[in-house]
Every structure is written in C-alpha cells, then in structure tokens.
Amino acid sequence: MQMSEQQYQASNPGDLTVNKLRYWRYYPKWPTIWFLAVAGSFLLAWYLHWSFWILTGIALALLVFYWWLIARHYRIACVTPAQVLSTSPMLIAVATDLTKGEGQFPCVKILPAPVGRVFGTVPRVGTRLAVLTSYECDPGDELPHFVDIDPKLAQAASGKEQELRRLFDSLSEEDWQQLEAGLKQLGPNPKPGLHRLWEEESGE
C-alpha cells in the first residue's frame, strides 16, 4: 500500500465523503481555530472598521482550503489496518509499507486517536479499526521509501455502517497479519511515534 501527494497513487483509496460536523467532533482543533478566525475577523469588520473584511476574506479562503484538504485526504488516502493499543490513554497502532514501489519498508505508527464506538461497540484493546493514511515524501523525493504517514480515523468522516464496512472489507487478512507481526516485533508497551521495522530488525 503506497501513496503520496503527487505522482504516487493509493493502492486502496478510501473514496469516503466527509461529514464535516462529525469530523469536527473527532478532530476539533483546526476546524475550531479556522472557524474562530473567520468569526473573529467578521466581528472586527462589522463593529470596528471595513478594512477587516479583507482579513475575513482571507480567513474564509483558508477555512475552505482546509476542508478541501480534509476531503481530499479521505478521498485518495490509502485504507490501512489499525487497532486500539491502549484505552487509557487512547492509542492506536497503524501498520503499512513505506515503499514507493520497489523493496519493502514495513512500519508501525503508534499515535493518540479519538476512537469512538466501532459498529456500536465501545472500543477495547485489540479492537480493529480502518484508517485513511497519506504518505509523506522526503524533501528531494530521493529515498526509495516515504518518511512518515498521516493516518486519520475512517469513523471520523462517516458514521454510515455500510461505508465503514466497505473499508473494512477492502482490507485483507494479510494486512491484519502485517499489523500483528509488527506489534509482535515491537514488543510490549511500544512508544508513540513511527517505528521503521526494517531498521529495528537490522539494528540500525
């Protein structure tokens, strides 16, 4: 599974439509910041001086661009397997291959995530999740692998069970085995962050 922002394409794109209010509830930081920027500049323009309308226009354009980026992520990012690693704090583990097409560069990323109910069930350690993952290239795009990933919960974009099951069904048993093998290699209580399994295996 590989994907980046330009010449690379996801082998299993999510093609998921984003419910903005739902996404805002799961990932409130940046939607709230941009909303307050628009609202604040609007109030300044209305009560203080007309020149603040320029600031309002800029803030509104940035808000629209932000939502375009989120919609793009869920449309073209790659569906990858994840599971709940801890519930206090809530941490998930995401497995994928950082390869750009040649060679294998397996990794597991441990990160906090606002996991909600999964098909009506309270998440527990080991609960399987589907995430939409984008991939980051090195500055010169010279390495044979990507350097980082940005996974986002599928359930943050949609609460439709049919859509979420479609994503789960697109993952093979091999995908889940890759996640299990990666976690086994890391051992108990792995630290948050990106773990490049090929480096840890070779002791680099």
Protein Blocks (a to p, Z undefined) as FASTA:
>chain_A
ZZdfklpccfbdgkiacdfklmmmmmmmlmmmmmmmmmmmmmmmmmmomklmmmmmmmmm
mmmmmmmmmmmmmmmmccdddddfbfbdcdddddddfbfhgacdddddddddddddeehi
acdehiacdddddddddfklmafbdfbdcdddfklmpccfklmmmmmmmpcfklmmmmmm
mmmmnoghiaeddddfklmmnoZZ
